Amino acid sequence: MSELSTNHVIGIKDLTAEDIHLIFETAENFKEVINRPIKKVPSLRDITVANLFFENSTRTRISFELAEKRLSADVVNFSASSSSVKKGETLLDTVNNILSMKVDMVVMRHPAPGAPKYLSQLIDANVINAGDGTHEHPTQALLDAFSMREQLGDLTGKKIAIFGDILHSRVALSNIFCLQKLGAYVKVCGPPTLIPKYIHRLGVGVEYDVRKTLEWCDVANILRIQLERQDIKYFPSLREYSQYFGINKKLLDSLDKEIVIMHPGPINRGVEITSDVADSEHSIILQQVENGVAVRMAILFLLAAKR
Ligand code: CP
């Protein structure tokens, strides 16, 4: 297969396993390119990409901008906090104004689940979801799985545990969909209040004991507690969360095995993960960030090829 089955990347749910493998193969080539002294290729010359961020971001935003610039695209950055959204302009009016300036592709982060899907049904540009509320964060899941493959090879039959605030996490949902399409086993682990009731319907295992889950898994993907999305108290205190669900070096050292440690960021050091784990030789957190650029270059390139 040489082209994606879709014109937009809204969620992993809409991608086929073939799409995911094509993105990985293309990303491997781009990873080689961005490690050369001259990191730029002309693949997206004459393509204009708008990065529309209605919610805060460090990694995803910089990663997309770098990916676009390394492909020689023209790049427009929009941040809701400094825009006319603050004066009451609607999402569609904002986007139509930007598109009338001849934008070909839109990368969008929005706090409302479904906002990128809504947009993709109304505009001609290709839309890439950079995280929509608690729904999906497809490019994060793709860079996570790409990074796991670098460590473990084919993910078929590999055991991946996702720890933490599953209830509020778009990364968890996209990871589950992506890893299952690649044949991996997925288990989630966290306080019962932060595990959604529908989780069994997704075909993943559920465990509330961190040690047992670590004993089971090849990879621990550790998520942060999303306090900004929590309107009620889901656990007594961060100190107690850290005590029962935090992952520290003493705990890992007490297991007779090596586990790949991952975190999508931003990290809350000392809450879900201690610094001696986040910065250990088992951690691939910064490789995830590096791979994010190559994976996003691959997605932009493959979508542009369909125009
Ligand atoms: N992983 C991730 O989405 O990080 P940002 O919120 O900084 O983009």
Boltz pocket constraint, residues with backbone or C-beta under 6 A from the ligand:
constraints:
  - pocket:
      binder: B
      contacts: [[A, 56], [A, 57], [A, 58], [A, 59], [A, 60], [A, 61], [A, 130], [A, 131], [A, 140], [A, 264], [A, 265], [A, 266]]
      max_distance: 6.0
